Amino acid sequence: MSTKHRIYLSSPHLSGGEIKYVNEAFKTNWIAPLGLNVDAFEEALCSYIGINHAAALSSGTAAIHLALIILGVEKGDEVIASSFTFSATINPIVYLGATPVLVDSEPETWNMSPELLEKAIQERRAQSRGHGLKAIIVVHLYGMPANMEAIMEIANKYEIPVIEDAAEALGSRYKGKQVGSFGKIGILSFNGNKIITTSGGGALISDDEEIVRKAKFLATQARDKAPHYQHSQIGYNYRMSNVLAGIGRGQMEVIELRVQQKRDNFQFYVKNLKDFPGIKFVPEPDNLYFSNRWLTTILIDPLLTGVTREQLQDALEKENIESRPLWKPMHLQPVFSSCPAYLNGVSESLFNTGLCLPSGSNMTDDDRQRILNVLVKQLRH
Ligand SMILES: Cc1ncc(COP(=O)(O)O)c(C=O)c1O
């Protein structure tokens, strides 16, 4: 094992501006899940994304859970969702006793195939087992925007609300508009490995004031307006702390720089690896797509490269460099294997050959060179 420092897939990258806001929370004794930092962080998110309302929450998973509740998802309902994602997209559907209907990817963006989405809606509706199709969760995986024009057209045609899981995609745009702002509700994550972090946290965003008001209400134990504690609904403890929102404020001051740094990582890998036969990247399909390149990913054809994904991962690990296979699609997960799924083989094939490369916005030139040296040594010219 190498004695050199570990290079992570994507580690927190502080701007230095965070501590001022965290100190403010301490000085003013506003360390509860309320306060100036929470308000200011929500405002910063709204103005950056170009959306009217935001609720800062304890995680992206909590945001998805609340989004589903607000859209009326109940036991026995169905929710269509991208299969190629992290399990946190799907788990909240099951928390509510609803059934995830998994939809495979299109090859262009690796995100939900509009064609399969429409097929899924038609078949579920035709079967009409009395269960409502209450929502569609579209993921913008690794920062690449999904084909929102086609997806919104289908969702509008069948009148099903869209939740955009933009956990990995803050800063990504489709047709110049920030992802998360197309659907009825968007969700974000500020988990430690995301493009900006609050150590842990998330947000629910919407142009609909009533939706975000409801999210804040449910996230603070659903207290009715009364002088005593009164509850007419089940609530949750999902609000973000004012201390963590202080970190978020400092992080939002450098979001555009972070997007540029992530995109520079991608360009570095493309420039240095594109001529190796058997290595493929996922390009932005055209200039309507702008990815924050949260993680740079490659596809490896072992017949052409002479090396498997596992061998590449092992070689990096020996040099104390973290890399990971792409997300294992949800329809291949034991826990979701009985869910209805609309498949075309795309996400399974991506999973079989794909690798996430270290993509921290805080990597140095030396770090990048260290990674490249390992990769180049392994790949056949
Ligand atoms: C696609 C996706 N959805 C949802 C989440 C959940 O976010 P959190 O970890 O903040 O709960 C994550 C990341 O963790 C994610 O990558």
The ligand as a MOL file (V3000), in Angstrom:
LIG
                    3D

  0  0  0     0  0            999 V3000
M  V30 BEGIN CTAB
M  V30 COUNTS 16 16 0 0 0
M  V30 BEGIN ATOM
M  V30 1 C -29.1210 10.4350 -6.5640 0
M  V30 2 C -29.2060 10.6370 -5.0870 0
M  V30 3 N -30.4180 10.7800 -4.5260 0
M  V30 4 C -30.5560 10.9930 -3.2060 0
M  V30 5 C -29.4570 11.0840 -2.3710 0
M  V30 6 C -29.7190 11.2490 -0.9060 0
M  V30 7 O -29.1760 12.3800 -0.3370 0
M  V30 8 P -28.7650 12.3910 1.2180 0
M  V30 9 O -27.5220 11.5870 1.3630 0
M  V30 10 O -28.5510 13.8480 1.5040 0
M  V30 11 O -29.9120 11.8320 1.9850 0
M  V30 12 C -28.1760 10.9530 -2.9180 0
M  V30 13 C -26.9260 11.0600 -2.1420 0
M  V30 14 O -26.6320 10.7120 -1.0890 0
M  V30 15 C -28.0480 10.6960 -4.3040 0
M  V30 16 O -26.8400 10.5320 -4.8650 0
M  V30 END ATOM
M  V30 BEGIN BOND
M  V30 1 1 1 2
M  V30 2 1 2 3
M  V30 3 2 2 15
M  V30 4 2 3 4
M  V30 5 1 4 5
M  V30 6 1 5 6
M  V30 7 2 5 12
M  V30 8 1 6 7
M  V30 9 1 7 8
M  V30 10 2 8 9
M  V30 11 1 8 10
M  V30 12 1 8 11
M  V30 13 1 12 13
M  V30 14 1 12 15
M  V30 15 2 13 14
M  V30 16 1 15 16
M  V30 END BOND
M  V30 END CTAB
M  END
